[in-house]
Amino acid sequence: MSIALAAYVTAVDTDGGAMVLLDERTGKYRQLNPTGALVLRLLLRGAGAEDAAAALAERYPQAAARAGEDVARLVEALRRAGLLRD
């Protein structure tokens, strides 16, 4: 799975590891918590969904069973919002 932000999306890291995404077409901001930001950063650097899920499972062992589903949900939400390039 190759992930890239759409050309009209600007991503800015914030304090505490979170991230804000600006859709320049609409002026809407979306905020990712530190966990979502970690996943998106990994995917943008070329990691696959399985690698991102493994990183989540390592960081949050108590939630390891749902890490893959969480990654897939984040990607789907970003796609539905039009923030990813197809």
C-alpha positions in Angstrom: 0.0 0.0 0.0 1.6 3.2 -1.1 0.2 6.3 0.7 0.7 9.9 -0.3 -1.1 13.1 0.7 -3.1 14.9 -1.9 -1.3 17.9 -3.5 -3.7 20.3 -1.7 -3.1 18.8 1.7 -0.5 20.3 4.1 0.6 18.3 7.2 2.0 20.0 10.2 3.4 18.3 13.3 2.2 19.7 16.6 3.5 19.4 20.2 3.1 16.0 21.8 3.4 14.1 18.5 0.0 15.0 17.0 -0.5 16.3 13.5 -2.8 18.7 11.8 -3.9 18.2 8.1 -5.1 21.2 6.2 -7.3 20.7 3.1 -6.4 23.8 1.2 -9.5 23.3 -1.1 -12.0 23.6 1.7 -10.0 25.3 4.4 -10.9 22.4 6.8 -8.4 21.2 9.4 -8.3 17.6 10.6 -6.3 16.7 13.7 -4.7 13.3 14.2 -3.8 12.3 17.7 -0.2 11.0 18.3 -1.2 7.5 17.4 -2.8 8.4 14.2 0.1 10.7 13.3 2.6 7.9 14.0 0.7 5.6 11.6 0.4 8.3 8.9 4.1 9.2 9.2 5.1 5.6 8.8 2.9 5.1 5.8 4.1 8.3 4.1 7.7 7.1 4.6 6.8 4.0 2.6 6.0 1.5 5.3 3.2 -0.9 4.5 0.1 -1.3 6.5 1.4 -4.4 8.2 4.6 -2.6 9.3 2.5 0.3 10.6 0.3 -2.2 12.5 3.4 -3.9 13.9 4.8 -0.6 15.2 1.4 0.1 16.9 1.4 -3.3 18.4 4.9 -2.8 19.8 4.1 0.6 21.2 0.7 -0.4 22.6 0.8 -4.1 23.3 -2.6 -4.1 25.0 -4.2 -3.1 21.7 -2.1 -5.4 19.5 -5.0 -7.5 18.4 -6.7 -4.6 16.7 -3.7 -2.7 15.3 -4.2 -3.8 11.7 -7.9 -2.8 11.8 -7.0 0.6 13.3 -4.5 1.3 10.5 -7.1 0.3 7.9 -9.7 2.5 9.5 -7.4 5.5 9.5 -6.5 5.1 5.9 -10.1 4.7 4.9 -11.1 7.8 6.8 -8.3 9.8 5.2 -9.4 8.5 1.8 -13.1 9.4 2.4 -12.0 12.9 3.4 -10.2 13.3 0.1 -6.8 13.8 1.9 -4.9 11.0 0.1 -3.7 10.9 -3.5 -5.0 8.0 -5.4 
